[in-house]
Amino acid sequence: MRAWYRAAAGDAARRWGSPYLDAQGQGLILPAVQAIRDGSGSLVGVAGIDYRIDDLVDALLLIPGEPRVVDAYLIDEEGRILLRHSDREALLRGERFHYG
């Protein structure tokens, strides 16, 4: 059983992974997994999705025509940083970040 599956299966919360450079040429990826449970709370399985960071940056983090914005962040429900716009170029070079 994969580590991402075990992590999601043991928790009710959505789990975000660290951004990584896709080996198949899709660019920067931000993975997320979450357990799927039935009405009684029993585990049915785990669902996962990979978000293309370029799409997230374009849709959520860029503010066109606003020069006063120094940086932009994508954060989760608990206030943890998932992605910083200022780290985009370093991520494209293959550097990995764990924002924790």
C-alpha positions as CSV (number, residue, x, y, z in Angstrom):
1,M,0.0,0.0,0.0
2,R,1.4,3.4,-1.0
3,A,2.3,6.0,1.7
4,W,-0.1,8.6,0.3
5,Y,-2.9,6.0,0.5
6,R,-2.1,5.1,4.1
7,A,-1.9,8.8,5.1
8,A,-5.3,9.7,3.6
9,A,-7.0,6.5,4.8
10,G,-6.0,7.1,8.4
11,D,-7.4,10.7,8.5
12,A,-10.7,12.4,7.7
13,A,-8.9,15.6,6.5
14,R,-7.7,16.3,2.9
15,R,-4.0,15.8,2.7
16,W,-1.8,18.0,0.5
17,G,1.5,16.9,-0.7
18,S,4.6,18.9,-1.5
19,P,4.9,20.4,-5.0
20,Y,7.0,18.4,-7.4
21,L,8.1,18.5,-11.1
22,D,6.1,15.9,-13.1
23,A,8.4,13.4,-14.9
24,Q,6.0,13.2,-17.8
25,G,6.2,16.9,-18.8
26,Q,3.0,18.2,-17.1
27,G,5.0,20.8,-15.2
28,L,4.7,21.5,-11.5
29,I,2.2,19.4,-9.7
30,L,0.5,19.9,-6.3
31,P,-1.1,16.6,-5.2
32,A,-4.0,16.2,-2.8
33,V,-5.7,13.0,-1.4
34,Q,-8.7,12.4,0.8
35,A,-10.4,9.3,2.3
36,I,-13.8,8.4,1.1
37,R,-16.1,7.0,3.8
38,D,-19.6,5.5,3.8
39,G,-22.5,6.7,6.0
40,S,-21.2,4.7,9.0
41,G,-17.7,6.1,8.7
42,S,-16.1,3.0,7.2
43,L,-13.3,3.5,4.7
44,V,-14.4,2.9,1.1
45,G,-11.3,4.1,-0.6
46,V,-9.1,7.1,-1.2
47,A,-9.5,9.8,-4.0
48,G,-6.6,11.8,-5.2
49,I,-6.0,14.7,-7.7
50,D,-3.0,16.4,-9.1
51,Y,-3.3,20.1,-9.6
52,R,-1.1,21.7,-12.2
53,I,0.6,24.6,-10.4
54,D,0.7,26.8,-13.5
55,D,-3.1,26.6,-13.6
56,L,-3.3,27.4,-9.9
57,V,-0.9,30.3,-10.1
58,D,-2.7,31.7,-13.2
59,A,-6.2,31.3,-11.6
60,L,-5.6,32.1,-8.0
61,L,-2.3,33.8,-7.3
62,L,-1.8,36.4,-10.0
63,I,-3.4,39.8,-9.6
64,P,-3.0,41.5,-13.0
65,G,-2.3,45.2,-12.9
66,E,-1.6,45.3,-9.1
67,P,2.0,46.4,-8.6
68,R,1.7,46.6,-4.8
69,V,1.3,42.8,-4.4
70,V,4.7,41.5,-3.3
71,D,3.8,37.8,-3.0
72,A,0.7,35.6,-3.0
73,Y,0.0,32.4,-1.1
74,L,-2.2,29.3,-1.4
75,I,-3.0,28.1,2.1
76,D,-5.1,25.3,3.4
77,E,-8.0,25.4,6.0
78,E,-5.5,25.4,8.9
79,G,-3.5,28.3,7.5
80,R,-0.5,26.2,6.3
81,I,1.2,27.5,3.2
82,L,0.8,25.1,0.2
83,L,2.3,27.3,-2.4
84,R,4.0,30.7,-2.7
85,H,4.0,32.6,-6.0
86,S,7.5,33.8,-5.3
87,D,8.7,30.1,-5.3
88,R,7.4,29.4,-8.7
89,E,10.7,29.8,-10.6
90,A,12.6,27.7,-8.1
91,L,10.0,25.0,-8.4
92,L,10.3,25.1,-12.2
93,R,14.1,24.4,-11.7
94,G,13.1,21.3,-9.8
95,E,13.7,22.5,-6.3
96,R,11.3,21.1,-3.8
97,F,9.7,22.9,-0.9
98,H,8.0,21.6,2.2
99,Y,6.0,24.4,3.7
100,G,4.6,22.4,6.6
